[in-house]
Amino acid sequence: MARIYVVEDDVSIREIVIYALRSAGFDVSGFENGAEFFAAVLKMPPNLVLLDIMLPDEDGLSILNNLRSASPTKTLPIIMLTAKSSEADKVKGLDMGADDYITKPFGVVELISRVKALLRRALPESAADSQLVFGNLTLNNDSRKVYVDDEIIELTYKEYELLYYLTANAERALNRDKIMKAVWDYDFEGESRTLDMHIRSLRQKLGAAGEYIKTVRNVGYKLGM
């Protein structure tokens, strides 16, 4: 599942875009300013960014320039999403490295179509799912190997499935029944020990990175800083 970050300070527009993209099957997170966005990028890089130009702290063109100047995000697919519709504005954004430009107001169907088209060009055969990175923790889904820094961590099949699910949903509080259904394919009722034992084992095997696995009281677990 491709991960998309939406940087948009208008709450109503941001929520519409997030809802539309999630309904289309994408993993989407929204941010109202550049500071929140860059903090998230450091933790979990996205596969595509929808970027507004007019933002409260740092304008979208400055964010675009920073993304294109940094090696990890140099080729990150970026679509500018803005009310600036003049040809000069479009040319400036594209010249600075944006891959596409959508002006407001826009149609949801067109937005989803543009996102899918850009991802098809940018990501070869589900590359979005092949590797997950969170802090110094890396999961390679092709080889099913887990690394903390450069050290390989040996996990059982279910430990890997559980860690992958938590990492793919990083910073989200996941309730126990949802985790059990996703990883073990059965309901949580009466199976709390199974989940808790696997969480305990993961924390031990991951060493310092095990601290990323947080207990969310009265809910379940999440992967977070």
C-alpha positions as a printed Julia matrix, in Angstrom:
225×3 Matrix{Float64}:
   0.0     0.0     0.0
   1.55    3.28   -1.11
   2.01    5.88    1.64
   0.93    9.45    0.8
   1.54   12.61    2.84
  -0.79   15.58    2.34
   0.62   18.98    3.39
  -2.34   21.37    3.45
  -3.26   23.97    6.1
  -6.95   24.2     5.09
  -8.6    21.61    7.33
 -11.64   21.02    5.12
  -9.56   20.49    1.97
  -7.06   18.3     3.82
  -9.82   16.08    5.21
 -11.51   15.73    1.81
  -8.23   14.73    0.15
  -7.34   12.27    2.91
 -10.79   10.67    2.83
 -10.75   10.36   -0.97
  -7.29    8.8    -1.09
  -7.98    6.39    1.77
 -11.17    5.31    0.02
  -9.01    4.61   -3.04
  -6.84    2.25   -0.97
  -3.89    4.46    0.0
  -2.24    4.91    3.38
  -2.61    8.66    3.96
  -1.45   11.12    6.63
  -2.13   14.87    6.72
  -0.03   17.77    7.99
  -0.88   21.45    8.35
   2.66   22.8     8.22
   6.19   22.02    7.11
   7.56   21.31   10.58
   5.08   18.47   11.22
   5.64   17.13    7.72
   9.44   16.98    7.93
   9.27   15.34   11.37
   7.11   12.61    9.86
   9.39   12.2     6.82
  12.34   11.5     9.1
  10.41    8.75   10.86
   8.68    7.19    7.86
   9.35    8.43    4.3
   6.26    8.55    2.05
   5.91    7.26   -1.49
   4.25   10.46   -2.72
   3.55   13.97   -1.41
   0.65   16.3    -2.15
   1.99   19.75   -1.31
   0.15   23.05   -0.96
   2.08   26.27   -1.69
   0.5    28.68    0.81
   1.39   27.33    4.26
   1.67   29.11    7.63
   5.32   28.48    8.53
   7.2    27.55    5.37
   5.73   27.87    1.88
   5.38   24.82   -0.33
   8.04   25.9    -2.81
  10.6    26.11   -0.01
   9.56   22.64    1.19
   9.82   21.38   -2.39
  13.33   22.82   -2.68
  14.4    21.18    0.6
  13.03   17.81   -0.51
  14.83   17.98   -3.84
  18.08   19.04   -2.15
  18.18   16.07    0.24
  19.45   12.74   -1.05
  16.73   10.5     0.51
  13.9    12.58   -1.03
  15.59   13.74   -4.24
  13.35   11.58   -6.44
  10.26   11.53   -4.2
   7.1    11.99   -6.33
   5.54   15.38   -5.54
   2.28   16.91   -6.74
   1.69   20.6    -6.03
  -1.89   21.2    -4.88
  -2.65   24.92   -4.81
  -4.92   27.83   -5.65
  -2.1    29.53   -7.59
  -3.25   28.78  -11.12
  -1.27   31.17  -13.33
   1.07   29.68  -15.91
   4.05   31.38  -14.25
   3.25   29.69  -10.92
   2.94   26.29  -12.58
   6.2    26.71  -14.48
   8.02   27.78  -11.3
   6.8    24.75   -9.4
   7.65   22.33  -12.19
  11.05   23.93  -12.76
  11.84   23.48   -9.07
  11.17   19.76   -9.34
   7.45   19.12   -8.86
   6.19   16.15  -10.87
   2.65   17.45  -11.37
   0.48   20.44  -10.56
  -3.23   20.43   -9.61
  -5.1    23.7    -9.06
  -7.97   24.34   -6.68
 -10.84   23.77   -6.95
 -10.16   20.28   -8.21
 -12.16   17.13   -8.84
 -11.56   14.18   -6.54
 -11.66   11.7    -9.43
  -9.0    13.67  -11.31
  -6.84   13.9    -8.16
  -6.92   10.13   -7.6
  -6.2     9.5   -11.28
  -3.16   11.8   -11.23
  -1.86   10.2    -8.03
  -2.19    6.69   -9.45
  -0.53    7.7   -12.72
   2.45    9.25  -10.95
   2.88    6.26   -8.64
   2.8     3.89  -11.63
   5.65    5.82  -13.2
   7.63    6.2   -10.0
   7.24    2.86   -8.22
   8.2    -0.37   -9.99
   5.92   -3.28   -9.07
   4.83   -2.45   -5.55
   8.15   -1.02   -4.46
   6.13    0.97   -1.95
   5.57   -2.22    0.04
   9.03   -3.75   -0.34
  10.74   -1.82    2.45
   9.6     0.0     5.57
  11.86    2.26    7.61
  11.19    3.67   11.08
  14.06    5.35   12.9
  16.94    2.85   12.87
  14.56   -0.04   12.17
  14.29   -1.39    8.59
  12.03   -4.16    7.29
  12.64   -5.63    3.85
   9.46   -7.42    2.82
  11.08   -9.12   -0.19
  13.64  -10.95    1.93
  11.57  -10.75    5.14
  14.67   -9.52    6.95
  14.68   -7.03    9.8
  17.61   -4.74   10.58
  18.36   -2.52   13.56
  21.04   -0.21   12.19
  23.08   -2.78   10.19
  22.4    -5.78   12.42
  20.02   -8.5    11.23
  17.39   -9.43   13.8
  16.09  -13.0    13.63
  12.3   -13.17   14.02
   9.72  -15.91   13.77
   7.13  -15.77   11.0
   4.43  -14.24   13.23
   6.84  -11.88   14.95
   7.75  -10.49   11.54
   4.08  -10.22   10.51
   3.26   -8.37   13.73
   6.21   -5.98   13.42
   5.44   -5.31    9.76
   1.82   -4.49   10.61
   2.85   -2.12   13.41
   5.46   -0.44   11.19
   3.09   -0.05    8.24
   0.72    1.73   10.64
   3.39    3.67   12.53
   2.2     6.34   15.0
  -1.33    4.92   14.93
  -2.87    3.42   18.06
  -4.12   -0.04   17.02
  -6.64   -1.86   19.16
  -6.04   -5.46   20.08
  -8.82   -7.03   18.03
  -7.67   -5.18   14.9
  -4.11   -6.46   15.38
  -5.28  -10.02   16.01
  -7.49   -9.97   12.93
  -4.72   -8.57   10.71
  -1.87  -10.8    11.92
  -3.58  -14.0    13.12
  -6.82  -13.72   11.15
  -9.06  -14.29   14.12
 -10.83  -12.19   16.72
  -9.11  -10.99   19.86
 -11.52  -12.39   22.45
  -9.69  -14.82   24.71
  -6.37  -14.5    22.84
  -4.68  -11.62   24.7
  -1.76  -13.77   25.83
  -0.81  -14.61   22.25
  -0.47  -10.95   21.3
   1.2    -9.87   24.53
   3.77  -12.67   24.36
   4.71  -11.74   20.8
   5.02   -8.06   21.76
   7.27   -9.0    24.69
   9.44  -11.17   22.45
   9.73   -8.43   19.8
  10.81   -5.86   22.36
  13.52   -8.17   23.64
  14.85   -9.14   20.2
  14.89   -5.57   18.87
  16.97   -4.3    21.78
  16.93   -0.5    22.0
  14.61   -0.35   18.96
  12.08   -2.34   21.0
  11.27    0.95   22.74
   9.46    2.0    19.57
   6.68   -0.47   20.47
   4.41    1.47   22.79
   1.56    0.16   24.94
  -1.54    2.31   24.48
  -3.57    1.98   27.65
  -7.08    0.55   27.2
  -6.49    0.31   23.43
  -3.58   -1.89   22.36
  -0.21   -1.04   20.83
   1.48    1.3    18.38
   4.91    1.86   16.86
   6.08    5.35   17.78
   8.97    7.53   18.84
